[in-house]
Amino acid sequence: MIVIALAILIFTYSTTSNTEKVDQDTNEALTSAEIIDAIASRTNMLSDRGVVFSPKINREKSALAYSFIPENAQRLGLYAKDLTTLRTYEIDRRDGDLFPIAWLRNEVIVYQHINAVEDTLTCEVIKATLAPDFTPLNKETLFDCDNQFTIAGSLINEGNDLIYTKFNYRGAPGAAAVYGRNLTTGTEYQITSPLIVSRGDYYAKAAPDEKAIVYVRADRNGSTIMLTDIEGSEQRELLDVDYIVSSITWSNDSKEISWLDPYKWQLHTLNVLSGKENVLALSFDYAFNKFMGIEMVDSHRLVFASQFTDSDIVALDLHNTLAPLSKVATSNSYEQSFVSTSQAGNGYYLVFGSTTSLWKLEDGVHKKMVDIPLKRVRHLSISPDGNAILVANADNVLIYRDHFTSEATLEQKHRMSQVEWIDNDRLAVVFGEPKNAKAGVLTISTNTLEALEGQNTAYISVIDKNRIAVITPTLTVKMLDIESNAVLFNQDLTGTQTPLFKADSQYIYYTKSVNQVVRRPWSGTLDDDELLITSELGNIGTINIDNTTEANTLYISVVKLGINTLYDVQVAQ
């Protein structure tokens, strides 16, 4: 089994920039980007069946490294493909999983080794010097790393310095900043300084002339593309986009950067000096992993790993946690976010595909109810009386009533990162701009929003009509009285990765790792954490509990790996 924490999958908190903005002329250029229709070819790069992702091009763009597990094998090995001869080479394979970080020419590669076996979790960064046939001439362990996250970076100074993403920035699990490390002396230095309430900085790529670094500052609503000099002393914001940017490439002259909008299949190229932006709209649309599956080669070429994940929903009886998991929704579709009705085992869930649809499970029968006319649906909740269902994205709340014969849309001026029912006329929300996100109460009948003062909030979990649980970006969990805003209980989850989180009147339920869920009594401590499940099916994508003050069932969506391939996409010039 492969248990992998994909850092981009848990970008749940927000980010703001404390750096200077691009000037007004640059902003005007960005708003007038020319979009050109383009014809692109797609070529399968692999001849063997298996699971592949995390492609990394070398700086000279002559070879591609990637993680690959052959069909019926157990671990991800490190492979390389010569883009001139198209020959494939195995660089390394060992106990554990291997992920490329960065490499220079065909001579030096740095990669990550993560080994998760029962209670043993190890992570190390390795440097290998390669022969012309990619055989390692020597290998050297450089430093330990966080086993919850995969690293991206660049090699500079003839391979002697690594620019990379370092996690647990300022003690915040999951938060990251861009660091540099001299691989000869081991000296480490910080390059970027994101705000502690942000998710931080990722996917750093050094320019070919080694004078600048472009990186991504991630938030719950998308990405900010940032630029800094090589030392980090001059940082500025280039562009905000409403999607995750997970790979950026530089032009050979170090003047332009290119990236992919994975939702529209558009290749963007931005001149970092003038701010002029060009957009190529590709002529096809394929499913692929948007987070660890893209590698930009140049402004007209990219490599992507085809979609390789499936998501199923299973349930755990909280009164008999040793019992086998029961299947809830386990088809070949991508199912997530189960919410239960008052009848045990019945409820609603989302199915993601070319469109997002809402399905109902009743007495063992699965029925599609409606296609949801919202993009990027994030939330699903059922009213306490069971007569209304809401789905929401960052801007709109869509409420279905009367057995789906009527619907109402609540449009909000504030961006919303989470929405749940409190009672039949009130919703709990997390709203606002990233660094000031707060919990609040939205009254449906009047469409008015009232903040719960003083709570900088990342997630919420409604307990009942009088109480709500909130978790802050620094992993403090509080139970609040909704009317008085009084803190009834207080817990600290520091030391875990950024958790998925739910709460009832007795317990906090949260993910302690990518495949483990624990619960802690509100009146307990870390020593009282009870392990509920270690998923052997795959990584945990969402968790929920049944709609009762004291939960009986834990619902879990599990993301699994499947057979996929690498495609080389080239735009006709």
HELIX and SHEET records of a PDB file:
HELIX    1   1 ALA A    7  ILE A   10  5                                   4    
HELIX    2   2 GLN A   24  THR A   31  1                                   8    
HELIX    3   3 TYR A  169  GLY A  171  5                                   3    
HELIX    4   4 ASP A  402  PHE A  404  5                                   3    
HELIX    5   5 PRO A  434  ASN A  436  5                                   3    
HELIX    6   6 LEU A  526  ASP A  528  5                                   3    
SHEET    1   A 5 GLU A  20  LYS A  21  0                                        
SHEET    2   A 5 GLN A 235  VAL A 241  1                                        
SHEET    3   A 5 GLY A 222  ASP A 229 -1                                        
SHEET    4   A 5 ALA A 212  ASP A 219 -1                                        
SHEET    5   A 5 ASP A 201  ALA A 206 -1                                        
SHEET    1   B 5 GLU A  34  ASP A  37  0                                        
SHEET    2   B 5 GLU A 277  ALA A 281  1                                        
SHEET    3   B 5 GLN A 266  ASN A 271 -1                                        
SHEET    4   B 5 GLU A 256  ASP A 261 -1                                        
SHEET    5   B 5 THR A 249  TRP A 250 -1                                        
SHEET    1   C 4 ALA A  40  ASN A  44  0                                        
SHEET    2   C 4 LEU A 566  VAL A 571 -1                                        
SHEET    3   C 4 ARG A 301  ALA A 305 -1                                        
SHEET    4   C 4 ILE A 294  ASP A 298 -1                                        
SHEET    1   D 4 GLY A  50  ILE A  57  0                                        
SHEET    2   D 4 ALA A  63  PRO A  70 -1                                        
SHEET    3   D 4 GLY A  77  ASP A  82 -1                                        
SHEET    4   D 4 THR A  88  ASP A  92 -1                                        
SHEET    1   E 4 ASP A  97  LEU A 104  0                                        
SHEET    2   E 4 VAL A 108  VAL A 117 -1                                        
SHEET    3   E 4 THR A 120  LEU A 130 -1                                        
SHEET    4   E 4 PRO A 136  ASP A 144 -1                                        
SHEET    1   F 4 GLY A 153  ILE A 156  0                                        
SHEET    2   F 4 ASP A 161  PHE A 167 -1                                        
SHEET    3   F 4 ALA A 176  ASN A 182 -1                                        
SHEET    4   F 4 GLU A 188  GLN A 190 -1                                        
SHEET    1   G 4 SER A 326  ALA A 329  0                                        
SHEET    2   G 4 THR A 309  ASP A 317 -1                                        
SHEET    3   G 4 THR A 553  LEU A 561 -1                                        
SHEET    4   G 4 ASN A 539  ILE A 545 -1                                        
SHEET    1   H 4 TYR A 334  SER A 340  0                                        
SHEET    2   H 4 GLY A 347  PHE A 352 -1                                        
SHEET    3   H 4 THR A 356  GLU A 362 -1                                        
SHEET    4   H 4 VAL A 365  ASP A 371 -1                                        
SHEET    1   I 4 HIS A 379  ILE A 382  0                                        
SHEET    2   I 4 ALA A 388  ALA A 392 -1                                        
SHEET    3   I 4 ASN A 396  ARG A 401 -1                                        
SHEET    4   I 4 SER A 406  GLU A 411 -1                                        
SHEET    1   J 4 MET A 416  ASP A 423  0                                        
SHEET    2   J 4 ARG A 426  PHE A 431 -1                                        
SHEET    3   J 4 LYS A 438  THR A 443 -1                                        
SHEET    4   J 4 THR A 448  ASN A 456 -1                                        
SHEET    1   K 4 TYR A 459  VAL A 462  0                                        
SHEET    2   K 4 ARG A 467  ILE A 471 -1                                        
SHEET    3   K 4 THR A 476  ASP A 481 -1                                        
SHEET    4   K 4 VAL A 487  ASP A 492 -1                                        
SHEET    1   L 4 PHE A 501  ALA A 503  0                                        
SHEET    2   L 4 TYR A 507  SER A 513 -1                                        
SHEET    3   L 4 GLN A 516  PRO A 521 -1                                        
SHEET    4   L 4 GLU A 530  THR A 534 -1                                        
END                                                                             
